[in-house]
C-alpha cells in the first residue's frame, strides 16, 4: 500500500472523529479584536495536538496566543513543528 493510500485509509477510518473535532473548533466563539474566547480556543487546539502526540506550549502574548507544538519522529531524527496563532473571528449574519 502506498503512502497516499495509507493516508486515504486513515482519513476514511477517522472521518467522523475529524468532523466532530472540526465542529467543536468552529462552535467555539473566538473574536480576536475583542479577545473573546481566544484562550478557550487555544486550549482546544492544544488538546487536539496533545492527542496526536505533540508536546504543546501555549504562549500568551497579551492578545492572540501562540500555540507551539512539537512531535519528534520515530526512528527518523525528524521533528514536526506546529506553530499556530489564534487569529480567528466569527461572523454572525
N, C-alpha and C positions, 0 to 999 in steps of 0.2 A: 504494500500500500504506500503510495507516495505521500509526502508531507502535506500536500494540498488536500488529498483525500482524508488524511487524519484530521486536519483542521475542519473540513466539512463535516466529518462524522461527529467530532466533538460538538460543533455548533448545533447540529441536528439533535444530538442526545441531550443538550442542555438549553434548548430554546425556551422552554417555559421558565426556567430559573433566570435566564438572561432578561426576558421580558418583565419578570417580576422585579428584578433589580433596577431596570431602567424605569419602570413605573414608579418605584419608590423614589428614585432621584428626581424625576420631573414633578412629582407631587410635593416635594419639599419646597416651600416658599423660600426664595433667595433673591433678594434685591440688593445688589452691591451699592447702589447710590444711597441707600438708607441703612446699610449694614444690617439688614433684616434677614435672619435665618442663615447667615453665612457660616457661622460656627457649626450649626447643626448639619448643614450640607457638607462641610469639610469633614465632619465626623463620619458621615455616611460613606464618603469617598475613601477615607482612611480605613474604615471597617471592610469595605469591599477589597481593597488592596491587601490588607492583612489576611483575609480569607483565601487569597491566592498566593500566600507565602511571602509577601513583601514585608520587610521591616519598614515601618512608617513613622514619620515625624511630621506633626502639624506645626508650622512655623507662623505664629501670629505676626501681623505686620501693622496693626492699628487700623487696618481696612480688611481687604480680602486676604485670607490666609493662603499660605503656600503649603501644599501637601507634598512632601518628599518621600518617595517610596523607592526601595532598593531590593532587588531579588538576584541573588547570586546563582549562576548557572550550576548545574550538576555535572561535575567532572569535566567542565569545559574551560574554566578560568574566566568565563564571560559574566558580565553583570548587566542586568536590565534596570534602567532608572526610569521612574515616572515622576515628573515634576508638574504638578497641577496647581493652577491658581484659580481661586473661586471668584469668577467674574461674571457669573450668570445673572440674568434678570428674567423676571416672569411678567408677561403682559396679560392682562385680562381684558377681553373685549366684550 
